[in-house]
Amino acid sequence: MPTIDELKEEQTPPTPLFLFECTLWNGSIERWGTHAAAFEGNSYDARLLRHNLFELGAASEETKISVTLANADSRFRK
């Protein structure tokens, strides 16, 4: 798995790299990104398919981030 430094040094990065760390209701921590990457000793799974981070520039006080995760392996169930 490439590190964040290796990804950002690619000649033509495929897309912007976003990394999310999420603490779930049971206290477990999940780390997701637009690409599989390692940062500060943590691994981030490439599960992030869509997000609204580019739309937040002129957001109001009640900012909500939405993400769509890849779940073909049914890791996250309702």
Stockholm file with secondary structure:
# STOCKHOLM 1.0

chainA/1-78         MPTIDELKEEQTPPTPLFLFECTLWNGSIERWGTHAAAFEGNSYDARLLRHNLFELGAASEETKISVTLANADSRFRK
#=GR chainA/1-78 SS CCBHHHHHTSSSCSSCCCEEEEECTTSCEEEEESSCEEETTEEEEECEEEECGGGGGGCCSSCCCCEEECCTTCCSCC
#=GC SS_cons        CCBHHHHHTSSSCSSCCCEEEEECTTSCEEEEESSCEEETTEEEEECEEEECGGGGGGCCSSCCCCEEECCTTCCSCC
//
